[in-house]
Amino acid sequence: MKIISDKNLYSIKLKNNLKKKLKNISFNKNIFFVIGGDGFMLKTLKKYNKPNKYFYGINSGNYGFLMNKYSEKKIINNIKKAKMISIYPLEMTVKNKSGQLKKLLAINEVSILRQSKQAASLNIKKENKVIIKNLIADGVLVSTPAGSTAYNLSVHGPILSLNSKKISIAPISAFRPRRWKAKVLSDKQIIFIKNNDIKKRPISAVADNFEVRNAKNITIKINKKIKFNLLYDSNNSLQKKIKIEQLRKEFN
């Protein structure tokens, strides 16, 4: 058992409270209690990326989609009855204009973003089939089901059910073609993105919160060999949170 917290005062306070609560209770040594927001959880998952690890998040940030609410009275019972959900990350391989390769994981999304005042010019393929030859936009976003209610939803991408076995690709402020909409693809497909104009229109590739600048070619796929096990309170699962967002989108 390991308790990890963000560095803000509220997170540290919750960490100290949880230590006292769990002092005389035995839990699986592979359980990590992560106190913070979604961003801190993403960093922690990647830092402790090893098989058979389990992560119970406690929200001390804002929305905390990957986290659980902290209850002083119910925390022990909530932990004991928590349900596990396994998610698979995107693997992003980037080749920059100097020919250097960088490989990163993204649990929520990969964002391809313009790096200057000029809009990006992107060629996008799935396997050997062209999706769009020349997208002029601020960028494009590839999302997992777990990340489909995050940045993806803000750019009007589709919300994906956790067990859908899909990924989405959505434009960010598309200029040409203006009405190009998001695509939903099988999570078995590999996406290839090429910068059509490296000198005039530089782009960066961002895996969650890790950035590679001056990207030339980007390959994105789901890595089924890596699995993150998240623990959720039985009445507040990730599936339930996604369902709520799907319904909210329908009625708003």
C-alpha positions in Angstrom: 0.0 0.0 0.0 1.3 3.4 -0.9 -0.3 6.9 -0.4 0.7 9.6 -2.8 -0.5 13.2 -2.9 -0.1 16.4 -4.9 1.8 19.2 -3.2 -1.1 21.6 -2.5 -2.2 22.0 1.1 -5.6 20.4 0.8 -4.0 17.3 -0.8 -1.5 17.0 2.0 -4.2 17.4 4.6 -6.2 14.6 3.0 -3.1 12.4 2.8 -2.5 12.9 6.6 -6.1 12.1 7.3 -6.0 8.9 5.2 -2.8 7.7 6.8 -4.5 7.9 10.2 -7.6 6.1 8.9 -5.6 3.3 7.3 -3.0 2.9 10.1 -4.4 -0.3 11.5 -6.0 -1.7 8.3 -4.3 -4.2 6.0 -4.6 -3.6 2.2 -3.0 -5.2 -0.8 0.6 -3.9 -1.1 0.0 -3.1 -4.8 -2.8 -0.5 -4.1 -1.8 3.1 -4.6 -4.0 5.8 -3.1 -3.6 8.9 -5.2 -4.7 12.2 -3.8 -5.0 15.2 -6.3 -6.8 16.0 -9.6 -7.0 14.2 -12.9 -3.6 15.6 -14.1 -1.8 14.3 -11.0 -3.5 10.9 -11.5 -2.3 10.7 -15.1 1.3 11.5 -14.0 1.1 8.9 -11.3 -0.3 6.1 -13.5 2.6 6.6 -16.0 5.3 6.8 -13.2 4.2 3.6 -11.6 3.4 1.8 -14.9 3.8 -1.8 -13.8 1.6 -4.9 -14.0 -0.8 -5.7 -11.2 -0.9 -2.2 -9.7 -4.2 -0.8 -8.6 -5.0 2.9 -8.3 -7.7 4.5 -6.0 -8.0 8.2 -6.7 -9.2 10.7 -4.2 -10.2 14.1 -5.6 -8.7 17.2 -4.2 -8.9 19.2 -7.5 -11.9 20.3 -9.6 -14.0 17.8 -11.4 -11.8 14.7 -10.9 -13.2 12.4 -13.6 -10.6 9.8 -12.8 -11.0 10.2 -9.0 -13.4 9.4 -6.2 -14.9 11.8 -3.7 -13.4 11.8 -0.2 -15.9 11.0 2.6 -14.6 11.2 6.1 -17.2 8.7 7.4 -17.4 6.3 4.4 -13.8 6.2 3.1 -12.9 2.8 4.5 -16.1 1.2 3.4 -15.8 2.8 0.0 -12.3 1.5 -0.5 -13.3 -2.1 0.6 -16.2 -2.2 -1.9 -14.5 -0.4 -4.8 -14.8 -1.9 -8.3 -12.0 -2.2 -10.7 -11.9 -0.8 -14.2 -9.1 -1.5 -16.6 -8.2 1.0 -19.4 -5.6 0.9 -22.2 -3.5 3.9 -23.2 -2.7 5.3 -26.6 0.9 5.0 -27.7 2.3 7.9 -29.6 5.5 7.7 -31.7 6.8 11.0 -33.0 9.6 11.8 -35.4 10.7 15.4 -35.3 12.2 17.5 -38.1 15.7 16.5 -37.0 14.8 12.8 -37.4 14.7 12.0 -33.6 12.1 9.5 -32.4 10.1 9.9 -29.2 7.6 7.4 -27.8 5.0 8.4 -25.2 1.8 7.0 -23.6 -1.5 8.9 -23.4 -4.3 7.7 -21.1 -6.8 10.5 -22.2 -5.7 11.8 -25.6 -3.0 12.8 -28.1 -3.3 16.4 -29.3 -1.6 17.6 -32.4 -1.4 21.4 -32.2 -0.1 24.3 -34.3 3.1 25.7 -32.8 3.0 29.1 -34.4 0.6 31.8 -35.7 0.1 29.6 -38.8 -2.6 26.9 -38.8 -1.4 23.4 -39.1 -1.6 21.5 -42.4 -2.1 17.8 -41.7 -2.4 14.6 -43.7 -4.3 11.9 -41.7 -4.4 8.2 -42.5 -5.7 5.0 -40.9 -3.6 2.1 -42.0 -3.2 2.7 -45.7 -6.4 4.6 -46.2 -6.4 8.4 -46.3 -8.9 10.0 -43.9 -8.2 13.5 -45.0 -5.5 14.7 -47.3 -5.0 18.3 -46.1 -6.7 19.5 -42.9 -6.0 23.1 -42.2 -6.8 23.6 -38.5 -5.4 24.5 -35.1 -4.9 20.8 -34.8 -6.4 17.4 -34.3 -7.1 15.2 -31.3 -7.2 11.4 -30.9 -9.0 10.2 -27.8 -9.5 7.0 -25.8 -12.9 6.2 -24.3 -11.6 7.2 -20.9 -10.5 10.6 -22.3 -13.5 11.2 -24.5 -15.3 13.4 -21.9 -12.2 15.6 -21.4 -10.5 17.8 -24.0 -12.2 15.7 -26.7 -15.7 16.8 -25.6 -14.5 20.4 -25.6 -13.7 20.1 -29.3 -17.1 18.5 -30.0 -15.7 15.0 -30.3 -18.0 12.0 -29.6 -18.3 10.5 -26.1 -17.3 6.9 -26.3 -18.6 4.1 -24.0 -15.8 2.5 -22.0 -16.3 -0.9 -23.5 -16.8 0.4 -27.1 -13.4 -0.7 -28.3 -13.3 2.6 -30.3 -11.1 5.7 -30.5 -12.1 9.0 -31.9 -10.3 11.6 -34.0 -11.6 15.1 -33.9 -10.5 18.4 -35.6 -9.5 21.4 -33.4 -11.0 24.6 -35.0 -11.0 23.3 -38.6 -10.5 26.0 -41.2 -10.5 23.8 -44.3 -12.6 21.9 -44.8 -14.8 23.8 -42.3 -17.4 21.1 -41.8 -15.0 18.1 -41.3 -16.3 16.3 -38.3 -14.9 13.8 -35.9 -14.4 10.1 -36.9 -14.9 7.1 -34.7 -12.5 4.3 -35.5 -11.8 0.7 -34.2 -9.2 0.6 -31.4 -7.3 -1.9 -33.6 -6.5 0.7 -36.2 -3.3 2.7 -36.4 -3.4 6.4 -37.2 -0.7 8.2 -39.1 -0.4 12.0 -39.1 2.0 13.9 -41.3 2.9 17.6 -41.2 2.4 18.8 -44.8 4.5 21.9 -44.3 7.2 21.6 -41.6 9.0 24.9 -42.3 6.0 27.2 -42.5 3.5 25.4 -40.2 5.3 23.7 -37.3 3.3 21.5 -35.0 3.7 19.9 -31.6 2.4 16.5 -30.5 1.2 16.2 -26.9 0.5 12.9 -25.1 -1.8 14.0 -22.2 0.7 16.5 -20.7 4.0 15.6 -22.4 4.9 17.6 -25.5 7.2 16.9 -28.4 7.8 20.0 -30.5 8.5 20.3 -34.3 6.8 17.0 -35.1 7.1 15.7 -38.6 5.3 12.3 -38.5 3.1 10.9 -35.7 1.9 7.3 -35.3 -0.9 6.7 -32.8 -2.3 3.3 -31.7 -3.9 1.6 -28.6 -1.3 -0.4 -26.7 -3.1 -3.5 -25.5 0.0 -4.8 -23.7 -0.3 -2.0 -21.1 -3.2 -1.9 -18.7 -4.1 0.6 -16.0 -6.3 -0.7 -13.2 -8.5 2.1 -11.6 -10.6 1.5 -8.5 -13.9 3.3 -8.2 -16.5 3.6 -5.5 -19.3 1.2 -6.3 -21.9 3.9 -6.7 -19.7 6.2 -8.8 -17.9 4.2 -11.5 -16.2 5.5 -14.6 -18.9 4.0 -16.8 -21.5 5.9 -14.8 -19.6 9.2 -15.2 -19.4 8.7 -18.9 -23.1 7.8 -19.2 -24.0 11.0 -17.3 -22.0 13.1 -19.8 -23.6 11.3 -22.7 -27.1 12.1 -21.4 -26.0 15.7 -20.6 -24.8 16.2 -24.1 -28.2 14.9 -25.5 -30.3 17.3 -23.5 -28.2 20.4 -23.6 
